[in-house]
């Protein structure tokens, strides 16, 4: 078993990048599809600027946005740190002030009283909605970015007069209504366990509904269908008693005896909510969900325990299985069927789909991952995976043992759809953007854009047409 420690999160492909770039033209092998022109692929992740204050976890790094702009038959690369409150305070101090999110009482005395929502590093996902490009981290404020320059405009602390503390790092866009759905878990006990927030198509807050969870826990991802919100509840708890009374350092603790639940809630008032009990387990990411008559189908990557935290929270082990699993919930019979979609020696990470099919029946799940038990997704991910739900079969593209693979993003373009994935080349210590035709991924990339340096390990990204930004290129914030 490989165990990760402090140093592991600051070396190799996880090491930070200490520079920013503006519109650097990239060398490209192969031909860039013309259908991708005038589009931008955004990726976001951590890039620690200063020596950490104390313990450092992968998710603690300062947020950095990367953009690949497809324009005039070329690809241009830019990157910027997100100017969060943490970034500004540490810039003035010229050193780290904030401790790890796992250990909230650590850190410089000058920042210990700062509330959780103001501690966001905005390093997890980047989403465009309601004429805002948002850098997200689920425990804090979203940050509004300029879509071209990538400069930070402001923290989004309120919308149409309503206060906003935090939103999920994985909001779900209803393709039919244009509404953005969010399940937001809250750290402070003075707040509800969780809120369900819906943003209208134009970006205003349409509704906020408080949800009483079985216990206060981390909810990293969720799912939607046409009529329902699916809320996975796993026993990774936010436990202030351990910090304040038992004098333990970590805020998060794994309590398997608490059980695990899947909540299925109607999207509309009175928000009828049904809880289904499942065996203790954990999931970071869902693939999709949809309705099938009186049944709800939920596909996700399931682990026995949290894959990025062990029970003591002082080291990290990512050797937990990461299996693609389907739950079928029968709302009439009030029963559950659990199905393994793929074998347990295939470890999935960052499942993605054609986003036009969010909440609907779908054919493919795309992921990065690895084949072979007792391997480590964070250090050994060497494959890109396509799972076909019609045939229940998985296909693998292996770029070579010297590559480290990451999330795949689907770009819908009519006749030929495309897949984008940012890979790390261990031999050159540089990153490369692979471009595939979606239907022929196994044949290999049709183009590879060479970045002049290594891009630190990123979490999530999305592709947007540049025409979406026409109305906001004049700074309105």
Buried (B, 14 or more C-beta within 10 A) or exposed (E): EBEBEBEBBBEBBBBBBEEEBEEEEBEBEEEBBEBBBEBBBBBBBBBBBBEBBBBBBBBBBBBBBBBBBBBEEBBBBBBBBBBBBBBEBBBEEEEBBBBBBBBBEBBBEEBEEBEBBBBBBBBBBBBBBBBBBBBBBBBBBBBBBBBBBBEBBEBBEEBEEEEBBBBBBBBBBBEEEBBBBBBBBBBEEEBBBBBBBBBBBEBEBBBBBEBEBBBBBBBBBBBBBEEBBBBBBBBBBBBBEBBEEEEBBBBBBBBBEBBBBBBBBEBEEEBEBBEBEBEBBBBBBBBBBBBEEEBBBBBBBBBBBBBBBBEEBBEBBBBBBBBBBBBBBBBEEEEBEEEEBBEEEBBBBBBBBBBEBBBBEBEBBBBBBBBEEEBBBBBBBBBBBBBEBEEEEBBBBEBEEEBBBBBBBBBEBEEEBBBBBBBBBBEEEBBBBBBBBBBEBEEBBBBBBBBEBBBBBBBBBBBBBBEBBEEBEEEEE
